[in-house]
């Protein structure tokens, strides 16, 4: 279980980084404001998921 949560943490953090960079790129290019907002909402949701996985990992390891 520890290994699964460890890798899930890595995947979640990378997903947050990718969505963050896509959202910033969209804002800087001046693309659709709706797309930027949608990407930032996804980022917030993914950050919540990443934190939940990290907390679960911490609870299981200790």
C-alpha positions as CSV (number, residue, x, y, z in Angstrom):
1,X,0.0,0.0,0.0
2,X,2.9,2.4,0.8
3,X,4.3,1.9,-2.7
4,X,1.0,2.7,-4.4
5,X,0.4,5.8,-2.4
6,X,4.1,6.9,-2.9
7,X,3.6,6.6,-6.7
8,X,0.2,8.2,-6.6
9,X,1.7,11.2,-4.8
10,X,4.2,11.6,-7.5
11,X,1.6,11.3,-10.3
12,X,-0.7,13.8,-8.5
13,X,2.0,16.4,-8.0
14,X,3.2,16.1,-11.6
15,X,-0.4,16.5,-12.8
16,X,-0.8,19.7,-10.7
17,X,2.4,21.0,-12.2
18,X,1.3,20.2,-15.8
19,X,-2.1,21.9,-15.3
20,X,-0.5,24.9,-13.6
21,X,1.9,25.4,-16.5
22,X,-0.9,24.9,-19.1
23,X,-3.1,27.5,-17.3
24,X,-0.2,30.0,-17.0
25,X,0.6,29.5,-20.7
26,X,-3.0,30.0,-21.6
27,X,-3.2,33.3,-19.6
28,X,0.1,34.6,-21.0
29,X,-0.8,33.8,-24.6
30,X,-4.2,35.6,-24.2
31,X,-6.2,32.6,-25.2
32,X,-9.8,32.2,-24.0
33,X,-10.3,33.4,-20.4
34,X,-12.7,30.5,-19.9
35,X,-10.0,28.0,-20.7
36,X,-7.6,29.7,-18.2
37,X,-10.3,29.6,-15.5
38,X,-11.2,26.0,-16.2
39,X,-7.5,25.0,-16.0
40,X,-7.1,26.9,-12.7
41,X,-10.2,25.1,-11.3
42,X,-8.7,21.8,-12.3
43,X,-5.5,22.8,-10.6
44,X,-7.3,23.5,-7.3
45,X,-9.0,20.1,-7.5
46,X,-5.8,18.3,-8.3
47,X,-4.1,20.0,-5.4
48,X,-6.8,18.8,-3.1
49,X,-6.4,15.3,-4.4
50,X,-2.6,15.5,-4.0
51,X,-2.8,16.7,-0.4
52,X,-5.3,14.0,0.4
53,X,-3.0,11.3,-1.0
54,X,0.0,12.8,0.9
55,X,-2.0,12.8,4.2
56,X,-3.0,9.2,3.6
57,X,0.6,8.2,2.9
58,X,1.8,10.0,6.0
59,X,-0.9,8.2,8.1
60,X,0.0,4.8,6.8
61,X,3.7,5.2,7.1
62,X,3.7,6.5,10.6
